[in-house]
Amino acid sequence: MSENLYDLLAAGFPADRGKSCFLLSDGAEISYGDLEGAAGRVAAGLLAMGVEPGDRVAMQVEKSPQAVMIYLGVLKAGAIFLPLNPAYTPSEVDYFRRDAEPKVFIDDAPGFVAGAAGFEPMAASVPRTAADIASIIYTSGTTGRSKGAMLSHGALAANALALHAAWEFSPSDVLLHALPIFHVHGLFVAMHCAFLSGCPMVWLPKFADAEVLDGLARSTVMMGVPTFYTRLLENPGFTRERAAHMRLFICGSAPLLPSTFAEFEARTGLRILERYGMSEAVIITSNPVHGDRLAGSVGYPLPGVELRIGGGEKTGVIEIRGPSVFSAYWRMPEKTAEEFTADGFFITGDVGREDADGRVWISGRAKDLIISGGYNVYPKEVELVLDEMAGVTESAVIGVPHPDFGEAVVAVVIGQGDEAAMIAAARRQLAAYKAPKRILFVDELPRNAMGKVQKNVLRDRYAGVF
Ligand code: AMP
């Protein structure tokens, strides 16, 4: 039997293919039948272009239902789907083209789907095994060359099934989808849950407050990055009544501040469900649907995921093994070998710990670890102290070169305050070497498309502070 991911997803489509898949802001709807037909025509069109199993099909487009039709068509044709952020510049895209050598490059999704309109939809998908690659996701790569994580049909299927079960998706759900679809979060995590349950998606090109508030009225589940939640909370129109019928608010891709979690609960009476994942493994841990969701914890490893802390320490780099872990980095065997242990665990690069109850707590990226005067400082520990101070909305703690200490702890803070008094207050709560030597106030922190604070940008910006 073919293990093409497309077949698993299509098996979840509603029996009544007239049911809506995309609910658009202008009131228009696109049915599951339309999605299936278009995906079949795109697949036929790709085959007619000479695309063979394993060929890469790259796509750099704005978010649209047609982009999803193409994603599914590429799977169906047995090719490898390679999504690219529309914000990438031509010279960035040039790197991906040279590295991945796509057979087809799509830069106009509606045009491509229209161009395939004359084809008879392909009936059966091209057979694939679980180990065959379904997609290559280039990591955002803040240092060095961006790496293409190869995810197999089996890995994506396993994660989709695990999440569909863990988050209890059903045909009566409606998913609010405001995420980009060039990244695992919006592309795999969100959409696969919708397809497996055959439920509609309130389809928003991006997060826009008014549309999201409208969309919530029609939805039961929202998936977002932390900035979605802070923006909702800034909007007085986001009330307890607005959220009352929502089954789940799910959050990930970057750490959710405990203050956001608390404020959200105070406003709505609901606890955000935080989960943890990455391009190389899709979702790794999740807080429970039933049972306590704790602020600051990313929950428990999903069924089938083995998680341990490297080096046998209490806090250290998280290592994982399981069915959804990527196969290898595209054409980088050495890099791949470096990031797996001898017994097959992937070294995530995230630092964290697992408590006695099995919950996972993340304290940052290993490469963000600061070594000041020979002592290790985990930025998260310092950030938590600063975030509690009056006048601080959010903080990002980095290490910058220092003539005496090698690296010194510097805090970049959204908010206002008296620097010396705050440093003194931090020293009352933290060992002296952990307390920031400087606190710099800003209006906003640099973030990538998924809302992650770009600490590498901050390190460059403040490299000369001492
Ligand atoms: P990406 O591959 O771009 O999805 O980035 C993955 C990284 O995002 C992970 O390795 C973590 O550092 C971070 N991340 C994702 N979800 C969370 C979370 N809930 N809490 C903290 N960090 C997260």
Residues whose N, C-alpha, C, O or C-beta is under 5 A from the ligand:
A	BS01	AMP	S140 C251 G252 S253 A254 P255 L256 R275 Y276 G277 M278 S279 E280 V298 T348 D350 I362
